[in-house]
Amino acid sequence: MKFASFPIALVIAGLAGPALSQPSAGRAPAASPAAARTDLVVAMPRTYGKTETMGLWGGYFSHLSSCANVSLRNQRGESLDVSTNVDTLAEKELVDSIRTGKAQLAQVNPGLAAQLVSAGEPAPFAVPGNKAANKPNSYHLVLITRVDSPFRQPRDLVGKKIAHSTPTSNSGNLAPRALFPALGLAPEKDYEVVFSNGHERSVMGVMHGFYDGAAVASDLLDRMVLKGDIRASSVRTLWQSPPFMTESWVMGKDVPADVQARVRKCSYSYSFSPVLRKMLPGNDVFLPVNFDRDFATVMEVYRKSQAGKP
């Protein structure tokens, strides 16, 4: 996907205001004021800082708060009306918060979604997509190197250092382990795996010469270009996978059925903010998830990654 070049910080600053007071186009009718408000604890990935996270998703949280008649809070019980209160968690903390019931609403990457569903948690209920085309957002695993490197094809990285992001990441670890051997790049056999602790760290490590290549998600790479962290012309893509489902939203299994129904309905009625539309070009709404269809490739990769484990 292509992204326009502009600094996201400026866009977010231009839309600055109370975190949960941003107006939302296409707002669904609010729940009855007489109905009791339900507290939901939100957990977000540590992809971005607290301010940037709320700059992207604050409009959605505001919409849910009024439309679904819920009070969104962090694990300390503090309201997300204050943007710095949002919990941004590492992957293990994010999974644990859903599985233990400490959080009831979360955004997760595809690898974590597979892990949660395999552990008996509910499947994701919403994913960004295009309303007119009824097409969910997707991304590719890409194997990248610097444009000025001597590497032109995947096999050129035999014997080199390739950055993986984190152990539970789909595109940053599970998919490379499942798909790279067919390219002549078996992890730990044909190249040294170095965990960078994040896709952005993998990309920057390649740019600064710490790693010869990196396995990263194409959408996160594109967002780095969008934010001005790197220039697209500085990166060479050696290989690209078939599409994977992107980040999705999950609810804990202990959320009451009526609250789940309200959250789903109001999520599907949310029209993305200008910031989200620029960060996710071509995506303007949340679409329902058909897990067996939409996550088939993700689950195949996850099952292969778990083969032989106790």
C-alpha positions in Angstrom: 0.0 0.0 0.0 1.2 3.5 -0.6 1.4 6.2 2.0 1.6 9.9 1.5 4.7 11.6 3.0 3.7 13.8 5.9 4.7 13.9 9.6 1.9 12.2 11.7 2.8 14.3 14.7 1.7 17.4 12.9 -1.6 15.8 11.9 -2.3 14.6 15.4 -1.4 18.0 16.8 -3.8 19.6 14.4 -6.6 17.5 15.7 -5.6 17.9 19.3 -8.3 18.1 21.9 -9.7 16.1 24.8 -8.9 12.5 24.1 -12.4 11.3 24.2 -14.2 14.3 22.9 -13.4 14.0 19.2 -16.5 14.1 17.0 -17.3 11.0 14.9 -19.0 11.0 11.6 -21.7 8.4 11.1 -22.3 8.1 14.8 -24.8 5.4 15.7 -27.6 6.3 18.1 -26.3 6.4 21.6 -27.5 3.9 24.2 -30.3 4.8 26.4 -29.2 7.2 29.2 -31.2 5.1 31.6 -29.0 2.0 31.0 -26.2 1.5 33.4 -22.8 2.3 32.0 -20.3 -0.6 31.8 -16.7 -0.2 32.6 -14.3 -1.7 30.0 -10.6 -1.9 30.6 -8.6 -1.2 27.3 -5.2 -2.6 26.5 -3.2 -1.3 23.5 0.1 -2.6 22.0 3.3 -0.8 22.6 3.6 0.0 18.9 3.4 3.8 19.6 3.6 6.0 22.7 0.6 6.9 24.7 0.0 10.3 23.0 0.3 8.9 19.5 -1.9 5.9 20.4 -4.6 8.2 21.6 -4.1 10.5 18.6 -4.9 7.6 16.4 -7.6 5.8 18.4 -9.1 8.5 20.7 -11.9 9.2 18.2 -12.9 5.5 18.2 -12.8 5.4 22.0 -15.0 8.5 22.2 -17.5 7.0 19.8 -17.6 3.8 21.9 -18.0 5.7 25.1 -21.2 7.5 24.0 -22.6 5.0 21.5 -22.1 1.8 23.4 -22.7 3.4 26.8 -19.4 2.2 28.2 -16.7 3.8 30.4 -13.2 3.1 29.0 -10.5 2.8 31.6 -7.0 1.5 32.2 -6.0 -1.3 34.6 -5.8 1.2 37.5 -9.4 2.2 37.0 -8.5 5.6 35.5 -10.6 7.1 32.7 -9.2 7.3 29.2 -10.7 10.9 29.1 -7.0 11.7 30.0 -5.0 10.4 27.1 -1.9 9.6 29.1 -3.9 7.0 31.1 -4.1 4.5 28.2 -2.2 1.3 28.8 0.4 0.4 26.1 1.7 -3.1 26.9 4.3 -5.4 25.7 3.0 -8.5 23.9 3.1 -10.9 26.8 1.4 -8.4 29.1 -1.2 -7.8 26.4 -2.0 -11.5 26.1 -2.0 -12.0 29.8 -4.3 -9.0 30.4 -7.0 -10.5 28.1 -6.6 -14.1 29.3 -6.8 -13.1 33.0 -9.7 -10.6 32.5 -7.6 -7.6 33.6 -8.6 -6.0 30.2 -11.8 -6.5 28.2 -11.0 -4.7 25.0 -7.7 -4.8 23.1 -6.0 -4.3 19.8 -3.7 -7.3 18.9 -1.4 -8.2 16.0 -2.2 -11.3 14.0 0.2 -13.5 15.9 -1.3 -12.6 19.2 -4.8 -13.2 17.8 -3.8 -16.7 16.8 -2.4 -17.3 20.2 -5.5 -16.1 22.0 -7.9 -18.1 19.9 -5.8 -21.2 20.3 -6.0 -20.7 24.0 -9.8 -20.6 23.9 -10.4 -16.8 23.8 -13.0 -15.3 21.5 -11.9 -14.5 17.9 -11.3 -10.9 16.8 -14.5 -9.1 16.1 -13.3 -6.1 14.0 -10.6 -5.2 11.6 -10.0 -2.0 9.6 -11.3 -2.1 6.1 -12.9 -0.3 3.1 -16.7 0.1 3.4 -17.5 0.5 -0.3 -15.4 -2.5 -1.3 -16.2 -4.5 1.8 -12.4 -5.4 1.9 -10.5 -5.8 5.1 -7.0 -4.3 5.5 -4.0 -6.6 5.0 -0.2 -6.5 4.9 2.7 -8.6 3.7 5.8 -10.0 5.4 8.7 -8.4 3.6 12.4 -9.2 3.7 14.3 -6.0 3.5 17.8 -4.7 3.3 19.5 -1.4 2.6 19.3 -0.2 -1.0 23.0 0.3 -1.1 23.7 -3.3 0.1 25.1 -6.0 -2.2 22.1 -8.2 -1.5 19.7 -8.7 -4.4 17.8 -11.9 -3.5 17.0 -13.8 -0.3 19.8 -16.4 -0.7 22.3 -13.6 -0.7 21.7 -13.3 3.1 22.9 -16.8 3.9 25.4 -16.5 6.7 24.3 -13.0 7.6 22.3 -11.4 10.5 18.6 -11.0 9.9 16.4 -9.2 12.5 13.2 -10.7 13.7 11.0 -8.5 15.9 9.6 -10.5 18.8 9.0 -14.3 19.4 5.2 -14.0 19.1 5.0 -11.7 16.1 3.5 -13.2 13.0 5.4 -11.3 10.4 8.3 -10.6 12.7 9.1 -14.2 13.6 6.4 -16.9 13.1 5.9 -16.3 9.4 9.7 -16.1 8.6 10.2 -19.4 10.3 7.4 -21.0 8.3 8.1 -19.4 4.9 11.8 -18.5 4.7 13.1 -22.2 4.5 11.5 -22.4 1.0 13.6 -19.4 0.0 16.8 -21.2 1.1 16.9 -19.2 4.4 16.2 -21.6 7.3 16.3 -19.5 10.5 19.3 -20.3 12.7 20.6 -22.7 10.1 21.2 -20.4 7.1 21.3 -17.1 8.9 21.7 -15.7 12.4 18.4 -14.6 14.0 18.6 -11.4 16.1 15.5 -10.3 18.0 15.2 -6.5 17.8 12.2 -6.1 20.1 10.0 -4.4 17.5 9.5 -3.9 13.8 10.6 -0.3 13.9 13.8 -1.4 15.7 14.4 -4.0 13.0 14.1 -1.4 10.2 16.3 1.1 12.0 18.8 -1.6 12.8 19.1 -2.3 9.0 19.4 1.4 8.2 22.2 1.8 10.7 24.1 -1.4 9.7 23.4 -3.5 12.8 21.6 -6.1 10.7 22.1 -7.2 7.1 18.3 -7.7 6.6 15.0 -7.7 8.5 11.7 -9.5 8.4 9.0 -6.9 9.0 5.4 -6.1 8.3 4.9 -4.0 5.2 2.2 -1.8 6.8 4.5 -0.9 9.7 7.3 -0.2 7.3 5.0 2.1 5.3 4.0 3.9 8.4 7.7 4.6 9.2 8.0 6.2 5.7 4.8 8.1 6.4 6.1 9.5 9.6 9.4 10.5 8.0 11.5 8.0 10.1 13.0 6.6 6.9 12.9 7.3 3.1 11.3 4.6 1.0 14.2 5.0 -1.5 16.6 3.8 1.2 15.0 0.3 1.4 15.3 -2.7 -0.9 12.6 -5.4 -0.7 14.1 -8.8 -1.5 10.9 -10.8 -1.1 7.2 -10.3 -0.2 4.7 -12.9 1.1 1.0 -13.4 0.3 -1.3 -11.0 2.3 -2.0 -11.5 6.0 -4.7 -9.9 8.1 -3.6 -6.9 9.9 -4.2 -5.8 13.6 -7.6 -6.6 14.9 -9.7 -5.9 18.0 -10.7 -8.5 20.5 -13.0 -8.6 23.6 -12.5 -10.9 26.6 -14.8 -13.9 27.0 -16.2 -12.5 30.3 -17.7 -9.4 28.7 -21.5 -9.8 29.0 -23.2 -10.7 25.7 -25.3 -7.5 25.6 -22.2 -5.3 26.1 -20.4 -7.3 23.4 -23.3 -6.7 21.0 -23.3 -2.9 21.7 -19.5 -2.7 21.2 -19.7 -4.6 18.0 -22.6 -2.5 16.6 -20.9 0.8 17.6 -17.5 -0.3 16.2 -19.0 -1.1 12.8 -20.8 2.3 12.8 -17.6 4.3 13.5 -16.2 6.3 10.6 -12.5 6.6 10.8 -10.9 10.0 11.8 -8.8 11.9 9.3 -5.7 10.7 11.1 -6.6 7.1 10.7 -7.6 7.5 7.1 -4.2 8.9 6.4 -2.3 6.2 8.3 -4.4 3.5 6.8 -5.1 4.6 3.2 -8.2 3.0 1.6 -9.6 2.1 5.0 -12.5 4.1 6.5 -14.4 1.7 8.8 -14.2 -1.4 10.9 -15.4 -4.6 9.2 -16.6 -7.8 10.9 -14.1 -10.6 11.0 -14.8 -14.1 9.4 -12.0 -15.7 11.4 -11.9 -19.1 9.6 -11.6 -17.3 6.2 -9.7 -14.1 7.1 -7.1 -15.7 9.5 -6.6 -18.9 7.6 -3.0 -18.1 6.6 -2.2 -16.7 10.0 -3.4 -19.8 11.7 -1.5 -22.0 9.3 1.7 -20.2 10.2 0.9 -20.3 13.9 0.3 -24.1 13.8 3.6 -24.7 12.0 5.3 -22.6 14.6 3.9 -24.7 17.4 4.6 -28.1 15.8 6.7 -30.3 18.0 6.3 -28.0 21.1 5.0 -29.7 24.3 
